[in-house]
Amino acid sequence: MKKSIRNSLIGLVTFAVSQVSAIVPEPAAEQSEPIAITGAVIHVGNGQIIENGVLAFDQGVITYVGTDANRPEFFNHQVINVQGRHVYPGFILPNSSLGLLEVANLRATNDTEEEGDINASVRSAIAYNTDSELIPTFRFNGILTAQIAPLGGLIAGRSSVLKLDGWNWEDAMLKSDIAQHLHWPARTRRERNEISGQFETVDNEEYAQQVEMLHALFRNALSYSGQPVNLNLEAMQPLFSGEASLFLHADNARDIVASVQFAQRYGVEKLVVVGGRDAMKVVDLLRDADVAVIYESVHSLPAREWYDIDEPFKIPFELHDAGVLVSIGGGESALDSQRNLPFYAGTAAAHGLDRETALSMVTSHTAQILGVDDRIGTLETGKDATFFISLGDALDMRTSQVQEAFIQGRLIDLNGTQQQLYERYLERYSTQPLESAQP
């Protein structure tokens, strides 16, 4: 029997919320019966749109995507008509410290980095806090999966891809230790002049030493035999076997070239540039070397004073048009703005990109770069049922209204701190008359 989505899904969430007073929602229960979503505008994530589409899933896996709502197997499904609402694959946030940082000013809630320049053995996943109050604010915008990455040093450590729902980091794990993160040393740095008190750009006198440190690490890692045990060198081995990617954090064109050539010298095949503000200046190198780019600066100011004000908005389109695999990030290390990831894609769509291509830059392209495209990124049979339903265009902050979301078929609670505070004060003040203005 068909049911309205409000009665069958929102009602379940409302009941669950009423039983739990905690601000952070309890992880969702496993899918208990097969479900078919009908009447949807399905954005597959690969550029395809299915009008009046049907999405069926069972035991957390998509079993059908198409237009036939009368298939015999749907008789034992819970059929939910969403009446023209939009269904999207869950957005994927790359290169985030979500779950590692809660309050920047409180050291006890900050677990983003280790001391020292070389921390290849660090695993960000084991520090991931599934009870972070920030996670619900990301899910509310359709971000259902994230690459949790460490920060700091030259070699920051290994990142993993986690679902934004789970009792602990093991439950949340989608794919572990997918990449090693190299922060290419800057040639200049900003420091305060002791005489004038003004900040100035000065040369990084340690640049050559830091580059040599990286060369020594990679030389030793290539020749490492396993004895004596060295955790950093051991953690580097997946780079040379192709099991893990090397994420090169660089913005300046010279740094991008230097870091890519450095990695190629040691035979690292899977390369991803993170940041990439000057990527268009070296686009031929990136395309020819098959280097993907996670572009992090959509809503930044132009890199140079003489650039067009909309220059950062157009770079995703220009890179894609040049043949580079592009993903859009939420702003490197800017946790306070990363939940706006879909709206960065919307900005890029307004400056050259086809809207479905822009969508792919926060879904299928990101999944491909992170090596999880066999599980998520598009709505296809056999992949995880990780998706959400929006009342309007999810890339436009004016119309985006995520109503329900599923992670591996589990109906997750979208309630969080902001929603609870809204309801709390709405109940308190909505029935009171407005006071007359005081003279």
N, C-alpha and C positions, 0 to 999 in steps of 0.2 A: 504494500500500500504506500502511495506517495505521501510524503509529509512536507510541511514547509520547513525551510532551513532554520527559521527562527525558533520554531517549536522543538525541532529535533536536535539541533546542535547548541544554539545559544541557551536553551533551557537547561541542558546538561551542565554547561559551564557555570551558569548562574547558581545552580544547586550546589555545585562543588565549591564555589567561592563562599556561599553562605555558611558552609561547614568549616571553613578555614579562615582564621583571623590573621594569619601571617601575610605580610606584604608580598613576599616572594611566593609565587604559586607553587603548589605541589606538582612534581612531575606527572605527566599524563599516564593514564592506564593504557595497556595494550589494546589494539583494535579487537573488538569482541565479535563483530559480524561484518560480512562484506557490505560495501556501500557503493552506490552508483550516484554520482552527481550529474544531473541532467539540466538542459536548458542553459548551458554556460557558454560564455565566450572564452574559449580556451586559448591561451597564449602558450604555445608549446615550448618556446625558448630557443628554437632554432630558426626563427623567422616566420614560422607558419602560424596562422590563426584559424581556429575551427569555430565557426558560428553555430549556435544551437548545438553545442557539443556535449558529449557524454564522457565522463571520466569515472572508471570503476576501479576499485582497489580492494584487496583482501590480504589479511595478515601483513599489512605494511607495505605491500608491493602492488604496483599498478598492473591491472589485468586487462584493461581495455581503454583506448582513447579513440574516439570517432564520433559518428553522428547517429548511430542506430540505438535508439532508446528502448527498442522492443525485443532485444535479444532474449532468448529463453532463459539463459542463466541468471538474468536479472530478477526473476520471480522470487529468488531467495535472498535478494539484496534489500537493504534499506535504501529506497529510492528517494532522493532529495532533489526537488526542483529549485534551482537558484534564480530562475526568471531573468536571464540576461545579464547576470553579474559576471565579473571577470575572474577567471582562474589562472593563476600564475605559478610557475615553479618557484620554490622558495629562493629568495635572494641569498647570495653567497658573499660574505664579507672577507676579503683577503687581508692578510697582514695586520692583524688587530691584537691589542693587549687586553681585550675583553676577558673578564674573569681573572686577570692577573693584577688589576688595579681597580680600587674602589674609590678612595679619596686621595688625590695626589699629595695633599699636605700631611697625610698621616702615614708615616713610614710603615706602620704595622699592616696597612692594607695595600702596600705596594710591593709586588713580587715580580717585577718585569725584567730585572737584570741581575747578573752576578758581577762581582768585582773582577777586575783584570781585563786584558785585551783579547785573550783567546779562551773561549768557553764552548768549544765545539760539542762537548759532551752534555751540555745542558739540554733538558727536555722540558719545553714549556707546558706540555700537557699535564704533567703531574702537579703543577701549581694551579691549575684551572679550578676556580671556585664556582661550582654550579649554583650556589646560593647567592651569587652577586645580585644586588638590586638593580643593576644596570641591564641585565639580560632581558627582562620583560620589555624595557623601553626599545630594544632593538627588534624583538619579535613583533611588536605592535606595528612596525613599518614593513613587515614581511621578510625580515632577515632571519632565516631559520638555521643557517649553517655559517661557521666562521673558521678561518685559519688563525689559530692562536700562536703568535710569534713572540719570541723573546727580543729584548732590546739591549743595547749597550755593547761597548767594546768593538773590536774589529770583526771577530767571529762571535756572534751573539748566541748561537746554539740552534737547536732543531725545533721546527714548528710542526703542528699536527692540525688536522681538520676535525672539528667537533660539532656535534649537533647542539643546538641551544635548548636542550631539554634533557634532564637526566639527574639521577640521585647523586652521582659522583663522576669524576672524570673518565673512569672506565666505561660507565654506562653511556656517556656522551660521545665517546670516541667513534669517529667514522673511519679515519685512516691516520695512522700514527707516523710521526717522524718522516714527513714527506719531503722536507727541505732543510738545508743548512743556510744560515743567513750571514752574509758577508757585507759589512758596512765599509765601503771603500773610503780610505782616509781622505779628508778634505785637504786641498792645497792651501787654503786660507782659513782663518777663523776670526770671529768677532771678539774683541776684548776692549775693556775700558781704558782710555788714556789717563794715567794717573795725574797728569798736569791739567788737561782741559776738562776731564771728567766725561768726555764724549766717547761713544763707542766707535771704534775704527776697525777696518779690515786689514789684518796683518798676515804675513806668510806663516804657514805652519812649519816651523823649523824641524819638527819631528816627522815630516812626511816621508822622507827617504828611509828613515829607520823603521817606520811602520810598514811600508811596502816590503822592505827586506824581511821583516818579521813574518809577513804573509808568505813570502817565497819560501822561507825556511820551513814553515808549517806544512806547506803543500809538498815540498821535496821530501820531508820526513814521512808524510802520510803515504806518498806513492811507494816508498821503499819499506813501509812498515810490514813486519812479518808476524806480528802478534806477540812478540816477546822482546823485551819485558813489557808487561801490560801498561799501556798508555791510553787512558780513556778518551782523550782528545783525538789522538790519531786513529783510534778504533772507530770513533764516531764519524770520521771523514771518509771511511771506505765506501759507503753507498754512493758517494759522488762519482767515483771512478768506475763503479759497476753499472751505473745508470739507474739504480734503484731510487735515488733521491735527486732533487734538483738543487742547484745553487742559486739562491736569490741574492742578486747584486743590488744593494741599496746605493743608488747614485742618481744625482739630478743634473749636474754639470756635464756638458758634452764631452769634455776631456776625460772626466772621471768615468763616464759610461764606456768610452773607447778603451781606456786603460784597464778597467775591470773585466770587460769582455775578452780582450786579448790576453789578459792574465789567466783567466779561466781556461781559454782555449789552449794555452801553452801547456797546461797540465792535463789535458784530455777530458775535461768535464764537458759532457754533451748537453745536458738539460740545464739551460740558462734562462733566468727570468730577471729582467731589470725592474726594480721597484722604485717608484718615484718618477723618474723619467721626464722631468720638466723640459729638458733639451733634447728629447728623443728624436724629434723631427730633424734636428741638425745632423744626426748620424743614422737616419732611417735606412740608408742603403746597407750599412754594416749590420744592423739589427735584422733586416729582412734576409740578407744573404747568409747570415750565421744562424738563422731560425731561432732568434731570441725573442721570447714573448715579453710584453710590457704590462706591468700593473701601474697604470697612470693614477697618481695620487693628488693631482693639483687642479681638478676641474674648477673649484670655487676659490682658487688662489688669485692673487694679483698677478699681472704679467711679470715675467722674469726680468724684463728690461724696460726702462722708462719709455723707450720709443716704440714698443710693441703696441698693437691694437689692444684695447681694453678687453675685448672678447677673445684674445689669443688663447688663454687656457681652455676656453669652452670648446674650441675647434680641434684641438690636438687629437682627441680620440678618433674623430672622423678622418683626419689627415693620416694618422698612423694606419688605421684600418684600410683606407683607400690605397695606401702604399703597399699593402700586403703583409702587415705585421699583425700577429695575434695579440689583441688588446683586451685587457680587463680594466674595469674602473674600480679604484679603491676609495676608501672613505677619508683619506687624508692621513698620511703616514704618522703614526704615534698620536694622532689627534682623536683620542677616544671620545671627547665631548661632542664631536661632530660626525662620527662614523655611522651613527644610526640614520643619518640623512643619505646614505648610499643610493637608494633608488632615485632620489631627486637630483643627484649628480648625473646619473644616467639620463634623467629627463632634460637637464640642461644641455648635455651633449646631443640629445635628440633634436633640440631646438637649434643646433648649430652644425647641421650637415648630415647627421646620422639619420637613417631610417629608424623609426621608433622601435621596431622589433629587433633591429640590429643593436640598438642601444640597450634593449632588454637583455640580449644575449651577453652583453659585456658585464652584467651582474649575475648571470646565470650560467649558460653553457660554456662561454669562453673561460670564465673563472674556474669552472669545474674541470675543464680540459687542462688548464695551467696547473691546477692542484692535483691532477691525476685521479680525480674522483668522478669523471664524466660517465663511468659505467654505472654509477649509483644515483647521481643527482644532476641537476642543471637543465634537464628537459623533461617534459611529461610524456614518457614513452613506456610502452609495455615492458615489464620486467625490471623497471627502475623503482627506487624507493618512492613511496607515496608521500613525498615531502612537497607540500604546496600550500597556497592560501587562496582565500576567496575575498575579493575586494568589490565594494560597491561601485567604484569608479576606476579611472586610470591610475595605477599604482606608481607610475613615474611622475605624477603631477601632485604636488603637495596640496593643491586646491581641491582635488577630487579623490585622492587616495583615502580609502576608509576600509582597512582590513577588518573583516568581520569574523572570519574563522581561519584557523591554520592547523595543518596536520604535519607532524614529523614522523615519518615511517608509519603512516596510518593512524597515529595517535592524535586525538583531538586535544590540542594544548590550550591552556588557559591564557588568554591574552590580557587578563587583568594584571595591574601592577601598581606601583606607588602613585603614579600620576592619575590613573583612573580612580583609585580609591580616594585620593584627596579631592578630586572633582566631585565624586558622589557624596563625600562627607560634607563639603561646604554647600553643595547644591541643596541638600536636604535641610541644612541649617538656615540658609538665607533665601531660598527661592520663594517661600511663602510670606516673607516679610515685605511690607510696603516700603517703597523708596522714601527716604527721608528728604524733606524739602531742603534745598540748598541754603546754607547759612549766609547772611549778608556780610 
